[in-house]
């Protein structure tokens, strides 16, 4: 069934911008289900509870949408229409895969160091592992052990020792590790993961050079053309960006942040434009433009990523630094990209 599954996953990817092809558990489950459905259509003879069907559709619309895409494909391929009980079972497979996808981000690797010794470190470790889902404690140790032994690579250190000497990021807590400090560690992890996601988008962002005598409309068209050529956006996205710009300019002081209809985005992608000459953009002279084409699902599920990105770009100090990089630095694209990552994804470092 693997070739059939690959075609189904492509159809889901085209329609919903979701790639589930790497989920082996999903592949195995669907293969068994589809094989028994096609070869022994009378095998699923249980009738689903109507309440269960309606409730599942409301709670897990995306899983059901994937089930519908699959059912339509199977109906076309095998001339075998699927009823609601088949849709329910398919949706269960897909929703389980979506839940696994939600939890697929790697955990933050932590070392706990306590100047009270191992007993104190283990108390902090136990509370941290119970309360914080996205953390993996690699090691607990006393301060003396930390200073004497070679340490595994980790994302940051949680410690009660205020005088700890290390180049790694450190979060300081007390032995009691109260709720306030648990929240502090959770916030630190969220911020660290957010910075890494922003850095990845910046590392992958195409950089477009805008020639002389440009205007905002031509800049937008040049940027969107790159997205269209890469299959990132659907037809009509460029018009949606232009229409949004006509309603209200997206210019700030030295940069512009055009954006369009997320329903026309197939794959979230950031794109950066560098102006050879400042572009008259409403009442400013824009030296750079950032277009973050985001899918509707990503905006819904990860709104902090985009709010943080736009908030950091709209900071006047950051804007001024970007202007200086573009107009005075004479940097290559990769040097410019590296500086953007420092300013946007790693502020204060």
N, C-alpha and C positions, 0 to 999 in steps of 0.2 A: 504493500500500500504506500510505500515511501514516495514514488513519483506522484501519486494522486495527492498525498499530503502536501508535497512541495507546491503543487499547483494551487491547492486550496490556500496555503499560507501566502502565496503571491497575490491571490485575489483579496485576501484580508488586508495585506499590506497596501495594496492599491486603494482599497476603499476606506480603510480606517487608519493607515499609517502606523500599523503595529507589526513588528517582526517577532513572531513566536517560533520561528523555524529551529532555533537552537535549544528549545525546551524538550529534552528527550523524554521526560515523563509524560508530557502532553502528546508527543508523537506516538509513544507506546499505547497510551490509553485510547487515542483516536483510532489508531490502526485496528485495535481489537474491536472497538465499537462499530466502526464502519464495515469491517469485514463481516461481522455477525449480522449486521443490518442488511448488507447487500446479499450475502450468501444464504442467510437464514432469516428472512424478513419476519417470520412469525415468532422469533425468539423473545422479543420485548412485548410481552402480552399484558403488562401491568398498566393500569390507567392512572395517570397523575391526578392528584388532588387539584381541582380548579383553583382553590385558594393559593396552593403552593405555586402554581403556574403564574397567577397574577402577581403575587408577592415577589417572586423571583424576578419577573420582568421589571418591576419597579425598582428593586434593590440592585440588580445587576444588569442594567441595559446594555453595557458593552459586551458582556459575555453572550447575551442573547443575540446581539447584532452579528457577532462572529458565527454563532450557530446558524443564523439565517443565511449568511453568505455560504457556509458549508453546505447547508441543505439545498440551496439553489444549484450549487455546483454538482452535487451528487444526483440531483433530479435530472440535470442536463446530460450528465455522463452516463448514467445507468437507467434513465427513464424510470426512476424510482422516487416518487414523491414521499416526503417525510412528514409525519403528523406531529402533533404537539409534544407527545411523549418523547419522540426522537429529539426534537428541539431542546427539551428540558435536559436530557442526558448530555447532548453536545454542549449546551450552555454550561453545565456543571464542569465539564472538562476545561472549557475555555476560562471560566471564572477562576478555577483553581490555578491555572497558568498565570492569569493576571495578578492574583494575590502573590504568587511566587515572584513575579516581575517587580511588584512593589517593594519586595524585601530583598531585591538582588544587589542593592548597593553594598559594597564591602563595609564591614564593621571597622570602627576606629580601634586601632591597636594601642594599648595603654600599658605602662609600667607603673605600679603603685609603690611609692617609697615612703616609709614612715620612720621617723626618728625614735618612735617607741618600740621599734623592732617588728618582727614578723607577725606577732599577735595583732598589733595595731593595724598593720598593712592588710591582714586577712579580714579584719572587720570592715575596712573600707571597701575591699574587693567584693565581699559578700553583698553589701548594701548596693554597690554600684551595679553588679550583675543582675540583681533582682529588679532594680528600678529603671535601668537604662538599656533599651533594646539594642542600640547600635554601638555597643562597646564590647571589645574582647580584651580581657586582662591577660597579657602575655606572661607577666611575672609580678610577684610581690617580694619585696626585700627590705631589709633595714638600710639605713643610710650608709653604714660601714660596708655592707655587701655591695651596694650600688657603686661605691667609690672604688672598690677593689676588683670587681668582676667585669668582664666584657659583657655589654648589654645587647640584646637583640634589637633589631630595627623596630621602631614604634612611631606612632603619630604624635603622641605627647605623653607627659608624665603627670601623674596626680600625686601630690606629696604634702606632708605636714611640715617638712623641713624648709624653713624660710631662707636658709643659707645654701641651698643646693646649687652647686656649680655645674651647669650643663648647657650645651648649645641647643638642646631640644626644647620645644615649647613646654611650658610648665603651667599647671593649674594648682593653686594652693588651696588646701582644705584643712580642717581641724580633725582631730581623732573622732569627735562625735559625728561628723559628717551629716549635719542636719539637712532638712528639706531644702533650705535656702541654698546650700552648697551643692546638693544634687541637681537642683535647677541650674546652677552656675555651670556645672559640667555638661549638662544637656545642651545649654545654650552655646557653649564652646564647641561641642561636637557639631551642632547644627551650622554654626558659622564656618567651621572648618570644611564641612562637606559642601556648603554653598560656595565658598571660595574656590574649591577644586572644580565644581561644575562650571563656574564662570571661567576659570582658567582653561578648561577643555574647550569651551565654545570659542574663546579667543584664539586658542592655538589652531583650531580648525577653520577659523574665519577666512574666507577669501578676501584679499585686499585689492581694491580697484583704484586705478589712478585716473583722475579726472583732469582733462586737458584745459587749456585756456578757453575763455569766452563761454563758459558753461553757465547754466541757470538751474534753479532747483528742479524743474521738470526733467531736464536732460540728465541731471545727476541721478534722479530716481529711476529713470528709464535704464540708464547704464547699470545701475545696481541690480535692478529687477531682472535685467537680461541675463546676468550671471546666474541668478537663482532659477530662471526658466530653463537655461541650458543644462543645468545640473539636475533638472527634474524635481527640484525642491518645492516649487509652487505650481499651482494649477493656472490655466488661462484665466485672465481676469484679475489676477493679483496685482499686476502693475496699475491697472485702472483704479483698484481699490486704494492703493497707496496715494495716487495722484488726487483722488477724490477726498481722501482724509486730509491731505495737505491744503486743499482748497478751502475746506471748512475752517481750519485753524492751523497756522504755521507751527511746525514742530521744532523750530529753531530756538536755541538758547542764547548764549553770549557769543560763542565761537564755534559751536558744533550744532548739528541738526540730528534729530532722531525720528526719521520717517518710519511709518509702519502701516500695515494694511490689514485686510480681513483674515483672521486666523482660520476661518473655515476653508480658505483657499490654499492653505499651507499643508503640504504632504509630509515634510520633514523639517523640524525646527533647525534653523541655521542663522547664525550671525554673519553679517557682511559689513566690511569697513571700507569707506571711500576716503582717499587722501587727495586733496585739491592741490594741483600744481600752482594755482592762483586762487586766492580767496573768492568765494562765490557769494554774490549778493542774494541773501536769503531773507526775505522780508526786510527788517531794519538792521540786520547784522551782516558781517562778512564771515561766512562759514569756512573753516579750514579743513573740517572733517565731517563725515556723516556716518552714523551707525544705524543699520537696518537689522532689527532682530525679528526675523520672520518666525512666528511661533504658532504651533498647532493649538487648536482649541483645547484638546485634552491636556496638553502640557501646561497651558496657562491655568487651567482649572486645578490640576494636581500639584503644580509647583509654582504658585504665584510669587512666592518669596524670591525666587531666582530673578524674575523680571523686575519686580519692584526694587530689589537691591541694585540691579544693574543700572536702571534709569536714575535711581536716587544718587548713586555714586557719580554718574556722568553729569548730573545736574548740579553737583557741588561746584561753586565758582572756582575754588582753588584747583580742583581736578581739571576743570575746563581750561583754566589758564595754563596748566602744565601740558595738556594735550596740544594747545595752541603753540606753545614754545617748542615742543618736540617736532611738530610739523613744519613750522616756519623757520626755526633756527637750527634744528639739529642736523639736517641733511642725513637722516638715518635711512639705512636700507629697510626694506619691508620687515625682515625678521628682527632687526634691532628695534624698529618701531613697535612690532608686535610684543616683544619682550617688555618694553617699557609700559605698554598698555596693560599687560598682565600685572605688572607691579602696581600700577596706579589703581586699577579697577578690582582685580581679584585679591591683591595682597596689600591693601592700604596700610600705612604705618610701619611697614617692614623695610 
